[in-house]
């Protein structure tokens, strides 16, 4: 019975190793990028904003009221319509001669904040995959050790029974964690996309305020 269990798990080693490769090899140019979505390292302003140029705009962090609106627009926990209401309330208080400049500065800050978040998430994904690859290699090693113990058991070495049970438990636990983490990859891959969408949608809200005179 024990030998059969070990053979089953050794077959799973190959499956896990192949699974790791499949999860990682989505983009030949970026072997550590695990997502179906093509890796685009940096967003361009033109892809998400059709308003005035934001080149060289800095200092939004010095305006507390602007920052409060920026943080609300950037937060994915805040529904977009709610964030839009806060934006409209703030925009309504702006002097006419400062309105366009303030709204453009707001988007400049929003672009910097969300693109930084996106880069952080993408970097974390690649580090996660590197760790997953190491875990797959460790599981493969554990499987080989189980195979060696199985060979001893089949040769009549009854002393390895307890050692095999402990090794089996360790292998099963490592395999379970590996599989759970691998299953989380598609969900994690959606986060950069969600950030991009939030940036584009928030930019449209700001554009709508710019259009008001």
DAZIDA-V291697 format. One record per residue. N is the residue number from 0. RES is the residue in one letter. NEAR is the number of other ideal C-beta (glycine too) atoms within 10 Angstrom. Layout:
N:RES:NEAR + N:RES:NEAR
This chain:
0:X:4 + 1:X:16 + 2:X:12 + 3:X:9 + 4:X:15 + 5:X:21 + 6:X:13 + 7:X:9 + 8:X:21 + 9:X:17 + 10:X:11 + 11:X:17 + 12:X:20 + 13:X:11 + 14:X:11 + 15:X:23 + 16:X:16 + 17:X:11 + 18:X:17 + 19:X:22 + 20:X:12 + 21:X:11 + 22:X:20 + 23:X:20 + 24:X:13 + 25:X:19 + 26:X:15 + 27:X:7 + 28:X:7 + 29:X:16 + 30:X:14 + 31:X:16 + 32:X:21 + 33:X:24 + 34:X:21 + 35:X:10 + 36:X:13 + 37:X:10 + 38:X:16 + 39:X:12 + 40:X:10 + 41:X:8 + 42:X:19 + 43:X:9 + 44:X:16 + 45:X:7 + 46:X:11 + 47:X:21 + 48:X:22 + 49:X:11 + 50:X:18 + 51:X:16 + 52:X:10 + 53:X:18 + 54:X:7 + 55:X:6 + 56:X:17 + 57:X:11 + 58:X:10 + 59:X:19 + 60:X:12 + 61:X:8 + 62:X:15 + 63:X:7 + 64:X:11 + 65:X:19 + 66:X:15 + 67:X:12 + 68:X:25 + 69:X:25 + 70:X:15 + 71:X:18 + 72:X:26 + 73:X:18 + 74:X:12 + 75:X:14 + 76:X:5 + 77:X:15 + 78:X:10 + 79:X:15 + 80:X:8 + 81:X:11 + 82:X:21 + 83:X:20 + 84:X:13 + 85:X:15 + 86:X:21 + 87:X:14 + 88:X:10 + 89:X:19 + 90:X:19 + 91:X:10 + 92:X:9 + 93:X:16 + 94:X:7 + 95:X:7 + 96:X:7 + 97:X:10 + 98:X:17 + 99:X:15 + 100:X:12 + 101:X:19 + 102:X:25 + 103:X:17 + 104:X:20 + 105:X:27 + 106:X:26 + 107:X:23 + 108:X:23 + 109:X:24 + 110:X:19 + 111:X:16 + 112:X:19 + 113:X:23 + 114:X:18 + 115:X:11 + 116:X:17 + 117:X:22 + 118:X:15 + 119:X:12 + 120:X:15 + 121:X:22 + 122:X:11 + 123:X:12 + 124:X:20 + 125:X:16 + 126:X:11 + 127:X:16 + 128:X:23 + 129:X:12 + 130:X:11 + 131:X:21 + 132:X:17 + 133:X:11 + 134:X:18 + 135:X:23 + 136:X:13 + 137:X:13 + 138:X:23 + 139:X:16 + 140:X:12 + 141:X:20 + 142:X:23 + 143:X:12 + 144:X:15 + 145:X:23 + 146:X:14 + 147:X:12 + 148:X:21 + 149:X:21 + 150:X:13 + 151:X:15 + 152:X:18 + 153:X:11 + 154:X:8 + 155:X:6 + 156:X:12 + 157:X:8 + 158:X:8 + 159:X:17 + 160:X:12 + 161:X:9 + 162:X:15 + 163:X:19 + 164:X:13 + 165:X:10 + 166:X:20 + 167:X:17 + 168:X:10 + 169:X:14 + 170:X:22 + 171:X:14 + 172:X:10 + 173:X:17 + 174:X:20 + 175:X:10 + 176:X:12 + 177:X:18 + 178:X:15 + 179:X:9 + 180:X:16 + 181:X:19 + 182:X:11 + 183:X:12 + 184:X:18 + 185:X:12 + 186:X:8 + 187:X:17 + 188:X:19 + 189:X:12 + 190:X:17 + 191:X:21 + 192:X:12 + 193:X:12 + 194:X:23 + 195:X:18 + 196:X:14 + 197:X:22 + 198:X:24 + 199:X:14 + 200:X:14 + 201:X:25 + 202:X:21 + 203:X:15 + 204:X:20 + 205:X:21 + 206:X:15 + 207:X:14 + 208:X:20 + 209:X:18 + 210:X:8 + 211:X:10 + 212:X:6
